[in-house]
């Protein structure tokens, strides 16, 4: 089953998750573990990505318009 925005909770463990092309608009991913996650072409408009650990995550082609990336760890992330 592929996660939807409503299914994802704050502090979620999504290490290495395949979230390509997912509609995650306005999702609350606060403090989520997204290390190595594949978020290519995901719709993350207005998503709460505050304080996420997104080291080595792939955001290429993702829509991050109005997303909150405050305090996010984006070391080695791809955009």
Backbone bond lengths (Angstrom), bond angles and torsions (degrees), N, CA, C in turn:
res aa  C-N    CA-C-N  psi(-1)  N-CA   C-N-CA  omega(-1)  CA-C   N-CA-C  phi
1 X - - - 1.446 - - 1.522 108.64 -
2 X 1.322 116.29 131.53 1.449 120.67 -178.16 1.524 109.53 -90.54
3 X 1.336 117.40 132.84 1.466 120.23 -176.20 1.516 112.72 -67.14
4 X 1.329 115.57 142.81 1.456 123.38 172.62 1.518 107.31 -109.76
5 X 1.320 116.22 165.26 1.463 120.32 -178.56 1.518 111.43 -54.57
6 X 1.320 117.79 -41.08 1.468 121.28 -177.63 1.527 112.45 -68.90
7 X 1.324 117.53 -21.30 1.460 121.58 -178.00 1.526 113.23 -84.71
8 X 1.320 117.55 -17.44 1.453 121.78 -174.09 1.521 109.68 -93.03
9 X 1.291 116.29 129.31 1.460 122.70 -177.99 1.528 110.51 -108.43
10 X 1.356 117.30 157.83 1.468 119.69 175.37 1.536 110.49 -55.74
11 X 1.303 115.52 148.99 1.472 124.12 -179.48 1.531 112.44 66.13
12 X 1.321 117.95 19.28 1.464 121.75 -178.93 1.527 110.81 -63.43
13 X 1.321 115.74 145.33 1.463 121.86 175.87 1.518 107.12 -95.36
14 X 1.321 116.14 100.37 1.466 122.22 -178.18 1.523 110.52 -119.56
15 X 1.325 115.78 31.56 1.469 119.52 179.20 1.517 109.92 -57.91
16 X 1.332 115.35 125.98 1.454 121.09 176.15 1.526 114.70 70.12
17 X 1.313 118.50 11.16 1.467 121.74 -177.03 1.528 111.45 -67.49
18 X 1.319 115.71 145.78 1.463 122.30 175.09 1.525 107.61 -93.24
19 X 1.325 115.83 99.87 1.460 121.51 -178.90 1.531 110.90 -115.34
20 X 1.316 116.16 25.00 1.467 120.85 179.46 1.520 110.37 -60.07
21 X 1.337 115.04 136.94 1.465 123.81 175.14 1.536 113.96 62.14
22 X 1.315 119.44 11.79 1.477 122.62 -179.27 1.519 110.57 -74.34
23 X 1.306 115.29 146.48 1.458 122.23 173.60 1.528 107.14 -90.82
24 X 1.314 116.31 99.03 1.468 122.10 -178.54 1.527 110.38 -117.39
25 X 1.341 115.28 31.73 1.467 119.48 178.88 1.515 110.17 -58.64
26 X 1.311 114.97 131.97 1.467 123.74 177.13 1.534 113.45 59.95
27 X 1.324 117.78 20.19 1.467 121.01 177.63 1.527 109.67 -67.70
28 X 1.311 116.32 145.47 1.459 121.38 176.76 1.526 108.40 -97.75
29 X 1.314 115.50 93.99 1.464 121.57 -179.66 1.532 110.61 -104.90
30 X 1.306 116.64 22.49 1.458 121.98 -178.77 1.535 110.90 -49.60
31 X 1.327 115.54 126.12 1.472 124.13 178.03 1.529 114.02 61.53
32 X 1.327 118.02 20.80 1.466 121.33 178.64 1.527 110.63 -71.54
33 X 1.315 115.64 153.83 1.462 122.27 175.36 1.519 107.05 -97.96
34 X 1.326 116.23 103.45 1.465 122.58 -178.44 1.525 111.23 -111.49
35 X 1.319 116.97 22.59 1.469 119.27 -178.08 1.519 110.59 -57.21
36 X 1.334 115.72 123.22 1.453 121.45 176.81 1.516 114.32 72.47
37 X 1.318 118.99 8.92 1.468 121.43 -179.41 1.529 110.18 -69.99
38 X 1.322 116.27 148.32 1.460 122.76 177.77 1.526 107.84 -100.90
39 X 1.325 115.95 103.65 1.463 122.23 -178.20 1.526 111.17 -112.02
40 X 1.325 116.91 24.10 1.461 119.84 -179.02 1.520 110.62 -58.25
41 X 1.329 114.49 129.76 1.463 123.55 176.90 1.527 113.88 61.38
42 X 1.319 117.74 16.99 1.470 120.96 175.25 1.525 109.12 -72.41
43 X 1.309 115.90 147.26 1.462 121.19 176.98 1.529 107.63 -94.27
44 X 1.316 115.94 101.48 1.460 122.50 -177.15 1.529 111.28 -111.89
45 X 1.333 116.62 25.54 1.466 119.59 -179.95 1.524 110.30 -58.05
46 X 1.314 115.35 130.19 1.469 123.66 177.52 1.529 113.26 60.39
47 X 1.313 117.58 19.75 1.473 120.83 178.09 1.525 110.11 -75.02
48 X 1.306 115.87 148.32 1.459 121.92 175.90 1.523 107.93 -91.15
49 X 1.316 115.70 99.07 1.463 122.35 178.63 1.528 109.82 -109.47
50 X 1.304 115.84 24.98 1.461 122.33 -177.52 1.530 110.17 -64.60
51 X 1.322 115.50 128.46 1.463 122.75 175.38 1.535 113.75 63.72
52 X 1.346 117.81 25.11 1.467 119.72 177.10 1.523 109.86 -77.31
53 X 1.306 116.09 155.01 1.462 122.50 172.10 1.522 105.78 -102.60
54 X 1.324 116.14 98.26 1.460 121.42 -176.29 1.525 111.44 -115.30
55 X 1.324 116.07 33.10 1.461 118.98 177.58 1.519 109.88 -58.39
56 X 1.317 115.58 132.73 1.467 123.37 176.84 1.529 113.32 65.26
57 X 1.319 118.83 12.30 1.473 120.96 176.75 1.529 109.27 -74.32
58 X 1.318 116.15 153.79 1.458 121.34 -179.83 1.526 109.13 -109.23
59 X 1.345 116.23 110.67 1.461 122.79 -179.96 1.527 111.73 -107.00
60 X 1.316 118.99 14.73 1.461 121.23 -175.71 1.527 110.66 -59.01
61 X 1.315 115.48 126.66 1.461 121.51 178.72 1.519 114.05 77.85
62 X 1.339 118.19 -1.21 1.470 121.07 -179.25 1.529 109.59 -72.87
63 X 1.318 115.73 145.86 1.458 121.13 176.19 1.524 107.73 -91.91
64 X 1.324 116.16 107.96 1.462 122.11 -177.46 1.526 111.96 -109.22
65 X 1.331 116.94 19.05 1.457 120.84 -178.54 1.527 110.37 -57.90
66 X 1.298 116.56 126.17 1.468 125.06 178.15 1.528 113.57 64.44
67 X 1.329 117.96 14.10 1.471 120.67 175.73 1.523 108.98 -75.09
68 X 1.311 116.70 143.61 1.458 122.00 178.44 1.525 109.18 -93.20
69 X 1.326 115.79 106.39 1.461 121.97 -179.86 1.534 111.07 -107.15
70 X 1.319 117.14 21.76 1.464 121.34 -179.90 1.522 110.52 -58.32
71 X 1.312 115.38 131.61 1.472 123.64 176.38 1.535 113.75 62.74
72 X 1.328 117.77 13.46 1.466 121.00 178.20 1.525 110.03 -71.60
73 X 1.317 116.35 141.89 1.462 121.65 174.61 1.525 106.48 -92.27
74 X 1.333 116.47 105.40 1.460 122.42 -176.16 1.530 111.64 -111.59
75 X 1.321 116.32 23.47 1.455 120.66 -179.36 1.533 110.17 -58.55
76 X 1.316 115.34 126.79 1.463 124.41 179.55 1.533 113.47 64.67
77 X 1.312 118.51 12.01 1.472 120.87 175.15 1.520 109.16 -69.51
78 X 1.316 116.31 150.38 1.462 122.12 -179.58 1.519 109.19 -106.50
79 X 1.368 114.06 132.49 1.457 120.32 179.04 1.498 110.05 -125.50
